[in-house]
Amino acid sequence: MLEVLRAVAPGLDPQTLPPDANLRDALDVDSMDFLHFAIGLHKAFGVAVPEADYESLYTLADCVEYLERKLGAA
C-alpha cells in the first residue's frame, strides 16, 4: 500500500506518516491524486474501491482496515 501511496505522493517518508494522519492533508494530495490512489489499490490488491468508500480511506490505519475487510470477504 505504501508503494501505491508513493505513486501519488513521491516524497512520502513512511517513517514520518502516523497511522492516524489524514492522508489528504499529510501528503498534500488533491482529489485527482486520491482517485489515482484508489485506482492503484484496485490494481495492486484486486479490490474495487467505489467512490462511496473513499471516506473509509481517511487515514493509513483506515486503509489497512478497509483492505483487510475487503480481502477477507473475497
ChimeraX attribute file (.defattr): number of C-alpha atoms within 10 A of each C-alpha:
attribute: neighborCount
match mode: 1-to-1
recipient: residues
	/A:1	14
	/A:2	12
	/A:3	15
	/A:4	18
	/A:5	22
	/A:6	15
	/A:7	14
	/A:8	20
	/A:9	19
	/A:10	11
	/A:11	10
	/A:12	16
	/A:13	11
	/A:14	12
	/A:15	6
	/A:16	9
	/A:17	15
	/A:18	13
	/A:19	14
	/A:20	11
	/A:21	16
	/A:22	17
	/A:23	20
	/A:24	16
	/A:25	11
	/A:26	14
	/A:27	19
	/A:28	11
	/A:29	15
	/A:30	11
	/A:31	9
	/A:32	10
	/A:33	17
	/A:34	18
	/A:35	17
	/A:36	15
	/A:37	23
	/A:38	22
	/A:39	18
	/A:40	21
	/A:41	21
	/A:42	16
	/A:43	12
	/A:44	12
	/A:45	13
	/A:46	14
	/A:47	17
	/A:48	15
	/A:49	20
	/A:50	11
	/A:51	10
	/A:52	7
	/A:53	12
	/A:54	13
	/A:55	10
	/A:56	14
	/A:57	21
	/A:58	16
	/A:59	20
	/A:60	19
	/A:61	15
	/A:62	18
	/A:63	19
	/A:64	14
	/A:65	14
	/A:66	17
	/A:67	20
	/A:68	12
	/A:69	11
	/A:70	15
	/A:71	12
	/A:72	8
	/A:73	7
	/A:74	8
